[in-house]
Amino acid sequence: MKKIKILLASILTLASINLLAQIQPIKIGDKIPDVYLKKIRNYDKVQGVNMSSFNGKLLILDFWATWCSPCVAAFPKNDSLQKVFKDQLQILPVTQESDSTTAEFLRKLYKQKKIKSISVVEDSLLNKLFSHNSVPFYVWINSEGIVIATTDEYQMNQNSIAKAIKNVTNGIKMRVDNPIFELDKTKPLFILNNPFLTDNNTDLRGVAPENVLFQSLFTKYIPNLNSQVTWDTTAFRAKNVELAFLLKMAYGVPFSKSSPTLFFNKGRYNMEVKSPELYNKISNLTSKPGQEYLEWLKLNGVCYELLWGNATDWKDRFNILKQDMERYILSPLGINCSIEKRTEESFVLKRSDPTVSLKSKGKKSKEKYDAYSYSLTNMPLDRLIGRLQGYYYQGSHKPFYDETGITQAVDLDINCQIDNMSALNKELKKWGLEFKIEMRTTDVLVISDKK
């Protein structure tokens, strides 16, 4: 019997692989194929299952990732919705992350929140069938296997689900994403090409990449590109981001290499632009989430690429970057962007017990984190400060400081809900550390009207 099960699973897996090779994205109104989901973590000890197993109820696919804060925040809410609607509903989380990474996260989720969630893991099939630009992303499938809606997380509520169970979608705001273009990361994002014509007008000759001393380009929002900022020794690139995001990164990266997202903490960023129209062009004025933000971004988002060219020193590269920000954004819009000293209520890391040793054992340097754990191996404490400030506590108006006096690399292992300061301090006590709230003069990125 065991051999038959293994053979059947192998056949179903091969069928899914063949389907993956000829996939066409599924749209609202389409019927989903009866694909085999190979790995579902915590699903009644079953390794895999067919999509048809969920027929007869409303199925909502929840595309998520362990590093996605809104995804993690949605688990308690979705667990409550699952309990309300019981057998009429199945919320099925889906992640592309590994089984081991997901299993570790789900174990911590249960420990911290007493939520025992299932999840499809190591997925490629469903992500191909249902194209989306960002997570969380929800696909609603009725009891007959027909896709009736695709939404953001803000449509996940009792009223919408009750209607969807009855196959009614009026009032449920749809989110429809364009397919993402695959990009060759070894090449420039933007290729400008106007080849020279030779005497016979047939032999076309362009400029060789190695002859490009410097190039930058600034464009409007481009469909089919995901939102992202990256930089390396070749270029600084931004794809479909708001102007404020680009400025935060352009000034944050050179200001703090250990914490390039420094100015994402609200205590380190001020928008002092009086005109609502101009404010809304730089950063979403109403801070409306989900699909409404995506619609705003399509109108106001930008792409930018700077090829460093022959500038090999990071200081020179960052000077060029700031000159571009002035040329492309600040001067045309009549605004300033500066780093100023402001006195703010802050989280200050101090030693509560100097006798506790934080020395590293000298293993390979590594940082690992999710919503319910954080660990440092052979790295300095400023890495923790940067992660708290630029990731876990972006919404906080309190900057973070390290005043422990510990400058050497350390090993640190924290297990709690990291964005809960009381829980974090309780864990840090084991390491002879604690955060105190005190006033500090800090560097703040200020975007303001030109005087």
Disulfide bonds with the S-S distance in Angstrom:
Cys68-Cys71 2.42
